[in-house]
């Protein structure tokens, strides 16, 4: 399993593919920025790929033929600020943003969950992994985090994948099927299934979701820019150098610059293309603020 955080996990993921018959990848950034390179190696060495992210594992475990998919909904909890107004968000602190209501996660991914950037990343992942268009993907708020994906097939069939909000389930399931019995005592939460409380995403509260309308249709280096810029400003916020209310606005401001938008038309040809661009963005980002 490849689960190294950030783009630091890309090189190990690429290198291990030829030495294994199956690789489970929990590293978002590798898939987002370098899926075309990873997929090339997977095909070359006939290595089976399993996505570990709970949403993507739920889709992967639910479907058979990718071509039969009509629409996929990825669920988002809405994070700790779901029931707050945009004015209330202005006073929220790092500790507030880290207090996720349903998941226990690391600091960086907790902030991405609060802003919904995590869901932008997961849409990009789903597009690449399952060879879908962005028109076939959508995000819906599901506060209890019990349902992870809803897949509508072209024959009219709809499949819903649900499980407790713990990563142990997709991780264990992706590693070894015999691990299933360790969760056999988990009860089905019919109270949640009876009232899943699905909500549309409020784009005023979660403006980062507007990025979904601006993403390039083909694999590009723009994904590396997006991941890098987000990492940079999330780190500033965690170190209390910017306010939460400024976090998303700064991200949207930088990635809209013409200089960075040109990367939407450039496909990564190697790992170095990705790592060199990341290094450049981190060294020069201040001049674009």
C-alpha positions as CSV (number, residue, x, y, z in Angstrom):
1,X,0.0,0.0,0.0
2,X,1.2,3.5,-0.9
3,X,0.1,6.0,1.8
4,X,3.0,8.5,2.0
5,X,1.5,12.0,2.4
6,X,1.8,14.5,-0.5
7,X,3.7,14.3,-3.7
8,X,6.6,12.7,-1.8
9,X,4.6,9.5,-2.3
10,X,4.7,9.7,-6.1
11,X,8.2,8.3,-6.7
12,X,7.8,5.3,-4.4
13,X,4.4,4.5,-5.9
14,X,5.9,4.5,-9.4
15,X,8.9,2.4,-8.4
16,X,7.0,-0.3,-6.6
17,X,4.5,-1.1,-9.4
18,X,6.9,-3.3,-11.2
19,X,7.6,-5.3,-8.1
20,X,4.1,-6.2,-7.1
21,X,1.0,-7.8,-8.6
22,X,-1.3,-5.5,-6.7
23,X,-1.0,-1.9,-5.4
24,X,-3.4,-0.1,-3.2
25,X,-2.9,3.7,-3.3
26,X,-4.1,6.0,-0.6
27,X,-2.1,8.9,-1.8
28,X,-4.4,11.5,-3.4
29,X,-1.6,13.7,-4.8
30,X,0.0,10.9,-6.9
31,X,-3.3,10.1,-8.6
32,X,-4.3,13.7,-9.1
33,X,-1.0,14.9,-10.6
34,X,0.4,11.8,-12.2
35,X,-2.4,9.3,-13.1
36,X,-1.3,9.1,-16.7
37,X,2.2,8.1,-15.6
38,X,1.0,5.6,-12.9
39,X,-1.5,4.1,-15.3
40,X,1.2,3.6,-17.9
41,X,3.2,1.6,-15.4
42,X,0.2,-0.4,-14.2
43,X,-0.5,-1.5,-17.7
44,X,3.1,-2.2,-18.5
45,X,3.6,-4.6,-15.6
46,X,0.0,-5.8,-15.5
47,X,-0.3,-4.7,-11.9
48,X,-3.8,-4.5,-10.3
49,X,-4.7,-1.1,-8.9
50,X,-7.0,-0.5,-5.9
51,X,-8.0,3.0,-4.8
52,X,-8.1,3.3,-1.0
53,X,-9.8,6.6,-0.5
54,X,-13.2,5.7,1.1
55,X,-15.2,7.3,-1.7
56,X,-13.2,5.7,-4.5
57,X,-13.0,2.3,-2.9
58,X,-16.8,2.4,-2.5
59,X,-17.2,3.0,-6.2
60,X,-14.5,0.5,-7.2
61,X,-16.1,-2.2,-5.0
62,X,-19.6,-1.4,-6.3
63,X,-19.1,-1.4,-10.1
64,X,-18.0,-4.0,-12.6
65,X,-17.7,-2.4,-16.0
66,X,-16.7,1.3,-15.8
67,X,-18.4,1.9,-19.2
68,X,-21.8,1.2,-17.6
69,X,-21.7,4.2,-15.3
70,X,-24.1,7.1,-16.0
71,X,-23.5,9.3,-12.9
72,X,-21.5,9.2,-9.7
73,X,-22.2,11.2,-6.5
74,X,-19.4,11.6,-4.0
75,X,-20.6,12.5,-0.5
76,X,-19.0,15.2,1.7
77,X,-19.7,15.6,5.4
78,X,-19.6,19.4,5.0
79,X,-16.9,19.5,7.7
80,X,-17.1,21.3,11.1
81,X,-18.7,24.5,9.6
82,X,-21.6,23.0,7.8
83,X,-24.3,24.8,9.9
84,X,-22.5,28.1,10.2
85,X,-23.1,31.3,8.2
86,X,-20.4,32.8,6.0
87,X,-20.1,35.7,8.6
88,X,-19.5,33.2,11.4
89,X,-16.6,31.6,9.4
90,X,-14.6,34.8,9.7
91,X,-13.8,34.2,13.3
92,X,-13.0,30.5,13.1
93,X,-9.6,29.3,14.3
94,X,-7.3,26.4,13.4
95,X,-8.6,24.3,16.2
96,X,-12.2,24.9,15.0
97,X,-11.3,23.8,11.5
98,X,-9.6,20.7,12.8
99,X,-12.6,19.6,14.8
100,X,-14.2,17.3,12.2
101,X,-17.6,16.0,13.3
102,X,-17.4,12.4,11.8
103,X,-13.8,11.5,10.8
104,X,-10.5,11.3,12.7
105,X,-7.9,12.6,10.2
106,X,-4.6,14.3,10.0
107,X,-4.4,18.1,10.1
108,X,-3.9,18.8,6.5
109,X,-6.8,16.7,5.2
110,X,-9.0,18.0,8.0
111,X,-8.5,21.5,6.7
112,X,-9.2,20.3,3.1
113,X,-12.4,18.8,4.4
114,X,-13.5,22.0,6.0
115,X,-13.0,24.0,2.8
116,X,-14.2,21.1,0.6
117,X,-11.0,21.1,-1.4
118,X,-10.8,17.5,-0.4
119,X,-13.9,16.9,-2.5
120,X,-12.4,18.8,-5.5
121,X,-9.4,16.5,-5.3
122,X,-11.6,13.4,-5.0
123,X,-13.6,14.4,-8.1
124,X,-10.4,14.7,-10.0
125,X,-9.3,11.3,-8.8
126,X,-12.6,9.7,-9.7
127,X,-12.4,11.2,-13.2
128,X,-9.0,9.7,-13.8
129,X,-9.4,6.3,-12.1
130,X,-12.8,5.5,-13.6
131,X,-12.2,7.3,-16.9
132,X,-15.3,9.5,-16.5
133,X,-16.0,13.0,-17.6
134,X,-16.6,15.8,-15.1
135,X,-20.2,15.9,-16.2
136,X,-20.6,12.4,-14.8
137,X,-19.4,13.4,-11.4
138,X,-21.0,15.5,-8.6
139,X,-20.7,16.3,-4.9
140,X,-23.5,16.0,-2.4
141,X,-23.5,16.8,1.3
142,X,-24.2,13.9,3.7
143,X,-23.4,15.1,7.2
144,X,-23.2,11.6,8.9
145,X,-20.5,10.3,6.4
146,X,-22.2,6.9,6.4
147,X,-22.9,6.8,2.7
148,X,-19.8,7.2,0.6
149,X,-20.9,7.1,-2.9
150,X,-24.0,6.8,-5.1
151,X,-23.5,5.2,-8.5
152,X,-26.2,5.4,-11.2
153,X,-25.8,3.0,-14.1
154,X,-26.9,3.4,-17.7
155,X,-29.5,0.6,-17.2
156,X,-31.2,2.6,-14.5
157,X,-29.8,0.7,-11.6
158,X,-28.6,2.7,-8.6
159,X,-26.1,1.4,-6.1
160,X,-25.3,3.0,-2.8
161,X,-22.2,2.1,-0.8
162,X,-22.4,2.7,3.0
163,X,-20.1,1.9,5.9
164,X,-19.0,3.5,9.2
165,X,-16.7,6.5,8.7
166,X,-13.5,4.7,9.5
167,X,-10.7,4.2,7.0
168,X,-10.0,0.8,8.5
169,X,-12.8,-0.7,6.4
170,X,-11.5,0.3,2.9
171,X,-7.9,-0.3,4.0
172,X,-8.5,-3.8,5.3
173,X,-10.7,-4.6,2.4
174,X,-8.2,-3.5,-0.2
175,X,-5.3,-5.5,1.4
176,X,-7.0,-8.8,1.9
177,X,-10.5,-10.1,1.5
178,X,-10.3,-12.4,4.5
179,X,-10.0,-9.2,6.6
180,X,-13.8,-8.7,6.2
181,X,-14.7,-10.8,9.2
182,X,-13.1,-8.3,11.6
183,X,-16.1,-5.9,10.9
184,X,-18.9,-8.5,10.9
185,X,-20.2,-7.2,14.2
186,X,-20.8,-3.7,12.8
187,X,-24.5,-3.1,12.7
188,X,-26.3,-1.5,9.8
189,X,-27.4,2.0,10.8
190,X,-30.9,2.0,9.6
191,X,-31.7,5.3,11.3
192,X,-29.2,7.0,8.9
193,X,-30.4,5.1,5.9
194,X,-34.0,6.1,6.7
195,X,-33.0,9.7,6.8
196,X,-29.7,10.3,5.0
197,X,-30.2,14.1,4.9
198,X,-28.6,14.8,1.6
199,X,-28.0,18.5,0.8
200,X,-26.8,20.5,-2.2
201,X,-23.4,22.2,-1.8
202,X,-23.7,25.8,-0.9
203,X,-21.2,27.5,-3.2
204,X,-21.2,30.7,-1.2
205,X,-20.1,28.9,1.9
206,X,-17.8,26.5,0.0
207,X,-16.5,28.7,-3.0
208,X,-13.7,26.3,-3.6
209,X,-16.2,23.9,-5.3
210,X,-16.4,26.4,-8.2
211,X,-13.1,25.0,-9.3
212,X,-14.9,22.0,-10.7
213,X,-16.1,24.2,-13.6
214,X,-12.5,25.3,-14.4
215,X,-10.6,22.0,-14.4
216,X,-9.0,20.9,-17.7
217,X,-10.6,17.9,-19.3
218,X,-7.3,16.1,-20.0
219,X,-4.4,15.2,-17.6
220,X,-2.3,18.3,-17.2
221,X,0.3,20.0,-15.0
222,X,-2.4,22.3,-13.7
223,X,-3.3,19.6,-11.2
224,X,0.2,19.9,-9.8
225,X,-0.3,23.7,-9.5
226,X,-3.6,23.2,-7.7
227,X,-2.2,20.7,-5.2
228,X,0.9,22.8,-4.5
229,X,-0.9,26.1,-4.0
230,X,-3.4,24.4,-1.7
231,X,-0.6,22.8,0.3
232,X,1.1,26.1,0.6
233,X,-1.8,28.1,2.0
234,X,-3.1,25.3,4.2
235,X,0.3,25.2,5.8
236,X,0.2,29.0,6.4
237,X,-3.2,28.6,8.0
238,X,-2.1,25.8,10.2
239,X,0.8,27.9,11.4
240,X,-1.7,30.8,12.0
241,X,-0.1,33.1,9.5
242,X,-3.4,33.7,7.6
243,X,-7.1,33.6,8.6
244,X,-9.5,30.9,7.7
245,X,-11.6,33.5,5.8
246,X,-8.6,34.3,3.6
247,X,-7.5,30.7,2.9
248,X,-9.8,29.8,0.0
249,X,-9.7,33.3,-1.5
250,X,-5.9,33.2,-1.7
251,X,-6.0,29.8,-3.3
252,X,-8.6,30.9,-5.9
253,X,-6.6,34.1,-6.6
254,X,-3.3,32.4,-7.3
255,X,-4.5,29.6,-9.5
256,X,-6.5,32.0,-11.6
257,X,-3.3,33.8,-12.7
258,X,-2.6,33.5,-16.5
259,X,0.9,32.2,-15.8
260,X,-0.5,29.1,-14.0
261,X,-3.5,28.6,-16.2
262,X,-1.2,27.9,-19.1
263,X,-0.4,24.5,-17.5
264,X,-3.9,23.3,-18.3
265,X,-2.6,22.6,-21.8
266,X,0.6,20.8,-20.7
267,X,0.5,17.1,-20.0
268,X,3.2,15.7,-17.6
269,X,5.6,13.5,-19.5
270,X,7.7,12.5,-16.5
271,X,7.8,12.6,-12.7
272,X,10.5,15.4,-13.0
273,X,7.9,17.6,-14.9
274,X,5.7,17.4,-11.8
275,X,8.4,17.8,-9.1
276,X,10.1,20.6,-10.9
277,X,6.9,22.5,-11.3
278,X,6.0,22.0,-7.7
279,X,9.4,23.3,-6.7
280,X,9.0,26.4,-8.9
281,X,5.6,27.2,-7.6
282,X,6.7,27.0,-3.9
283,X,9.7,29.2,-4.6
284,X,7.8,31.9,-6.6
285,X,4.3,31.9,-5.1
286,X,4.8,35.0,-3.1
287,X,5.2,37.2,-6.2
288,X,1.7,36.2,-7.3
289,X,-0.1,37.0,-4.1
